[in-house]
Amino acid sequence: MKKLAILSILFFAFYGCKKNSETPKSSSNSSTKTYAEISIAQGGEWGDGSRNHKEYKNGKFFKNVNKVNVPQQHTDHTRYLRYEGPGWENNKVGYRLYLDWRNAIDVFGKKVDSLVLPYVGQDGFDSYHEPSAWGQDILKAGKSMGIGGFGRLVSDTIVHFQKVEKTIATIENTENSSAVNIHYKNWKSGNDSIDLKAKLAIFSEDRFTKASLTPSKEISGLSTGIVIAKNIPVLKKEGAKWAYIATYGKQTLANPPDNLGMALFYNLDDVDSQTLGQHDHLVTFKPTTKTITYYFLAAWEQELNGIKTEEEFLKDINKKLASLEATNNIN
């Protein structure tokens, strides 16, 4: 609650009537180094939309909450959730999850070292797609799981979350980390129905998110991955216990497209296969009811004092792989 209060003060102090072109102040002197949020529209009502589904119309403002029971009528582009789902960030990078059937994870590239999520999408529902002083949405997820999203591989096709009885998201902000927790109740895919709990956590240092998935029963095909980008090869490396897949190159939504590195680290004991899917470089897990842990990260060349070349990117992710081999953690 203390962290939320600090961010609220920062938001009202800096946002007010400021325009998208202005830069949030540096967070270097702030004790708040990570942040997660979810924000729902207020003051409007559900009605028929232009995409053949319901939309939340005439919303007056967005309200941050600690818990959301996703309404049954919510789907993609309903304008009910600010930037379409929960977000989490530190001073280097931000991420967001589409909290609807897509369940993909997207990247907010940041040009500043401050916490920016309270500003994102406040000046227009899709404004974060446009370049601003803080940065922008830089990843085209399309039909993929984005980076580190999750679904189920059934007959060579990733089943997303089209059929879920209930989805509940909660926000967790502590002194040294922030996280989004999601409970998917009765997720139907193929011939199976399970409950799935997910936790996506970010820390005060580095760019990575630690992802934890806990299925209620053993099913084959539970998968994660990295979106396939045209003409961008996949990079791979295996250690004795851990491995990664990664991509690096001009694969952003910036104009013109610029360099983005993405990596996904996984424990070899947890994994059934690493393959090329229709839209993703896939990592598919073995059936289990134990918690599966993996890590993912994005490194944008416009990040303040960030990684600028493929050589620097490979050096960074190889160091992380070595840390995982030694300690089972990214230090």
Stockholm file with secondary structure:
# STOCKHOLM 1.0

chainA/1-331         MKKLAILSILFFAFYGCKKNSETPKSSSNSSTKTYAEISIAQGGEWGDGSRNHKEYKNGKFFKNVNKVNVPQQHTDHTRYLRYEGPGWENNKVGYRLYLDWRNAIDVFGKKVDSLVLPYVGQDGFDSYHEPSAWGQDILKAGKSMGIGGFGRLVSDTIVHFQKVEKTIATIENTENSSAVNIHYKNWKSGNDSIDLKAKLAIFSEDRFTKASLTPSKEISGLSTGIVIAKNIPVLKKEGAKWAYIATYGKQTLANPPDNLGMALFYNLDDVDSQTLGQHDHLVTFKPTTKTITYYFLAAWEQELNGIKTEEEFLKDINKKLASLEATNNIN
#=GR chainA/1-331 SS CHHHHHHHHHHHHHTTTCCTTSCCCCCTTCSCCCEEECEEEESCEEEECTTSSEEEESCCEEEECSEEECCTTCCTTCSCBGGGSCEEECSSEEEEECTTTTCCEEEEEESSSSCCGGGTTTTSTTGGGSCCSSEEECCCCTTSCBEEEEEEEETTEEECSSSEEEEEEEEEECSSEEEEEEEEEEEEETTEEEEEEEEEEEESSSSCEEEEEEESSCCSCEEEEEECCTTCCEEEEECSSEEEEEEEEECSSSSSCCEEEEEEEEEGGGEEEEEECSSEEEEEECSCSSCEEEEEEEEETTSTTCCCSHHHHHHHHHHHHHHHHHHSSCC
#=GC SS_cons         CHHHHHHHHHHHHHTTTCCTTSCCCCCTTCSCCCEEECEEEESCEEEECTTSSEEEESCCEEEECSEEECCTTCCTTCSCBGGGSCEEECSSEEEEECTTTTCCEEEEEESSSSCCGGGTTTTSTTGGGSCCSSEEECCCCTTSCBEEEEEEEETTEEECSSSEEEEEEEEEECSSEEEEEEEEEEEEETTEEEEEEEEEEEESSSSCEEEEEEESSCCSCEEEEEECCTTCCEEEEECSSEEEEEEEEECSSSSSCCEEEEEEEEEGGGEEEEEECSSEEEEEECSCSSCEEEEEEEEETTSTTCCCSHHHHHHHHHHHHHHHHHHSSCC
//
